[in-house]
Amino acid sequence: MLLTSCRSKDLILPGDTLEVAYEKANRFYENEKWSEAVSAFETVVSVGRGTNIGQEAQFLLAESYFNNKRYLQASAEYDRYTTFYSRSDKRQEAEYKSALSLFLMSPRYKLDQSYSLQAMDRFRLFLSRYPDSEFAEDASERIAQIREKLAKKNYMSGQFYMRNGMYEAAAIYYNLVIDQYPESPWAEAALVEQIEAYILFANNSVEARQAERYEMALSSYSRYLQLFPRGDNRSKAENLQDRARDALDELKMAGAGDSGATGSSG
């Protein structure tokens, strides 16, 4: 009975003033009872919107969701805070925390990256609005982390297509890494893999299309020299270039032989 009585005193009861309700909700928050804090702050927000207490409760509601690792709800509540209290001195933090919530929902690279893309857009918007914010450096680092994950996803897709003999598709995914994420640690390897993908694509093509595809490999090699003149994979790139050039030379010699044979028979 005593335990039940103590618990009932902690809960918001009919007849409690807004101030008392807020104090009870805040007590849950300070004691890190996040689920109880969420429920209590939702009550305070519902009856106190438009008041100073309601404003503070809205922010702490978002914080409670965030601390409870319910990031989708947290992001929504931070957004609600910035909508209703656009002039608040906590708006900047709420916008940052909304983006961070989406970032923390971002899964490993193999899975769908919708939340990663949303978070990146939010962080970029944040930086455009608050370039001198105390959260700006962290926002920039989060963007870099997302970009690296997206680069890895495309690179690994290229690797998958390479393993399955789908060389043109592999080259396309490698190109996404190079074009969209040139600063990522995956870009150099992607460009080398693209050279090989075009060579294998040419090897498995009809003879009439082989030359142009070996040329594509050589074009990728030239691009490699421009972007990564001192790259870790330089020797591999050069070996691949030699393969492409040798294959082209063989095609030219075969073509010249066929022309000679045709001329002689004529």
Number of C-alpha atoms within 10 A of each C-alpha: 6 7 7 8 9 10 10 11 10 16 16 21 12 7 8 12 12 18 13 14 24 24 17 23 28 20 16 22 22 11 9 14 16 21 15 19 27 23 16 25 29 19 19 28 22 12 13 21 15 12 12 10 17 22 19 19 27 27 24 24 30 28 24 27 23 23 16 16 15 17 24 16 18 28 24 15 23 27 21 17 24 20 11 13 17 13 10 13 9 14 18 19 18 23 20 24 22 27 29 23 24 24 23 16 17 20 14 12 17 13 9 12 18 13 18 26 18 15 26 24 14 21 28 18 15 21 18 11 11 14 14 10 15 11 17 18 12 14 23 16 12 19 20 16 16 20 21 20 22 23 27 22 21 24 26 19 18 28 22 16 18 21 11 10 15 16 23 19 18 28 25 18 23 30 22 18 28 24 11 13 20 19 15 18 13 21 26 22 19 28 27 24 26 29 31 28 29 26 26 21 24 25 17 13 13 10 10 9 13 21 22 13 22 27 19 19 30 24 14 22 23 16 15 26 14 10 15 15 12 11 14 11 16 18 11 14 25 17 12 20 24 13 17 27 17 13 18 18 13 12 16 13 12 12 12 12 12 12 12 12 11 10 9 8 7 6
